[in-house]
Amino acid sequence: MIDPSIQCSTCGACCCRFEVLLLSDTGVPEQYVEHTTWGPSRMRRLEDGWCAALDRNTMLCGIYEQRPLICRRFDMGGEECREAVADWEQENQV
């Protein structure tokens, strides 16, 4: 079930704090990839925990057309999205 009231353009980019494994090649630019010695590569995250591809001015994905498969499958307003928003709001007491 999708909640149409949740839109990426008005969200705090809660999903951009998740660890994202790169399980398929979607053309993610190399500067956003962190290679691991233990398994699949993952999206690079900054020291504050946010995805390196997040445009901090718009709070939208800066590589939307090249985003990882897992990000493409994450439904805006879907169950996982609503859970991420609720968790973020609880952690930040919004």
BELDA-V93341 format. One record per residue. N is the residue number from 1. PSI is psi as a letter, one per 30 degrees, with the letter a starting at -180 (none if undefined). D_FIRST is the distance of its C-alpha to the first C-alpha in Angstrom with 2 decimals. Layout:
n/psi/d_first
N/PSI/D_FIRST
N/PSI/D_FIRST
This chain:
n/psi/d_first
1/k/0.00
2/k/3.80
3/j/6.66
4/f/9.45
5/f/12.08
6/k/12.05
7/k/14.42
8/e/16.64
9/f/19.65
10/g/19.30
11/l/18.10
12/g/20.67
13/h/19.84
14/e/18.80
15/f/17.74
16/g/21.29
17/f/22.75
18/l/21.37
19/k/23.90
20/j/23.15
21/k/25.09
22/j/26.21
23/f/25.77
24/l/26.48
25/j/28.50
26/g/26.61
27/g/29.67
28/k/28.97
29/k/32.25
30/e/34.53
31/f/34.94
32/g/31.33
33/k/31.80
34/j/33.18
35/k/34.90
36/l/35.11
37/f/37.80
38/f/35.58
39/b/32.99
40/l/30.68
41/l/30.96
42/l/28.41
43/k/27.62
44/k/30.38
45/k/29.61
46/l/31.98
47/f/33.92
48/g/31.52
49/f/28.59
50/k/26.83
51/k/26.30
52/f/29.47
53/f/27.68
54/k/26.10
55/j/27.99
56/f/28.98
57/e/29.93
58/f/26.59
59/h/24.33
60/l/22.83
61/k/23.34
62/f/26.93
63/h/26.52
64/e/23.22
65/f/24.61
66/g/25.96
67/l/23.23
68/l/22.76
69/e/20.56
70/e/18.45
71/e/17.82
72/e/16.96
73/f/14.25
74/j/12.73
75/k/9.70
76/k/10.52
77/f/8.14
78/a/6.06
79/e/6.95
80/e/10.49
81/e/10.95
82/e/10.33
83/e/12.63
84/e/15.10
85/e/15.37
86/e/15.95
87/e/18.47
88/e/20.21
89/e/20.55
90/e/21.96
91/e/24.34
92/g/25.50
93/h/25.51
94/none/23.88
